[in-house]
């Protein structure tokens, strides 16, 4: 039986090698440089974790030198996003201001294909320079 197992395993390895596509040489194309937009560098997405986890995430951004942080949430997590910003403002960073609040609705499809609307919020907070 040991000999058969060896041939069986060897057959699996050969099958994997046959499925693997040979690497083709990649041609380097020179494309003009496009201006890169900073996306998602300072965004905190709110989910189901405790509020303090998100407060710490925001504090980390501010301690790294960011001037503004965007807190995003949708559905039932919206209240957690508001709690995060309020804790940040009242307990940790005294010179923090809410720059803007955007609300909206996203259409999502459920597991059976039905469409539902989910509320969204984006809260942008900035660190105000103290004089």
Residue, then its C-alpha position, 0 to 999 in steps of 0.5 A: x500500500x505504501x508504494x501505491x500512496x507514493x504513486x498517487x501523491x506523485x500523480x497529484x504533483x504532476x497534475x498540479x504542474x500541468x495545471x500551472x500556466x507557464x510564466x510568460x515574459x511580461x513586457x514593460x510598457x511605459x505609461x505616462x504617470x497619472x496623478x495618484x489620488x490619496x484613497x483610504x489613507x485616513x478612513x476608519x470604517x466602523x463595524x461591530x467592534x467596541x467603540x474604543x477600538x475605533x477611537x484608538x484607530x483615529x488616535x493612531x492616525x492623528x498621532x501619525x501626523x494626519x490633519x483629518x480623519x474620516x469615520x464611515x459607517x452604515x446601518x446599525x453602526x451609525x450610532x457607534x460612529x457618532x459615539x466614536x467621534x464624541x469620545x474622541x472630541x470630549x475625552x482625547x483630543x480637545x482641539x478636534x472639530x467636525x468639518x463635515x457630515x455626509x449622510x446617504x443611502x446605499x442600495x444593497x442586495x440580500x441573499x435571496x436577491x431582494x434589494x434593501x436600502x441602508x443608511x450611511x454616514x461619513x463624519x470628517x473630523x479635523x485637528x484644529x491648530x491651537x493658537 
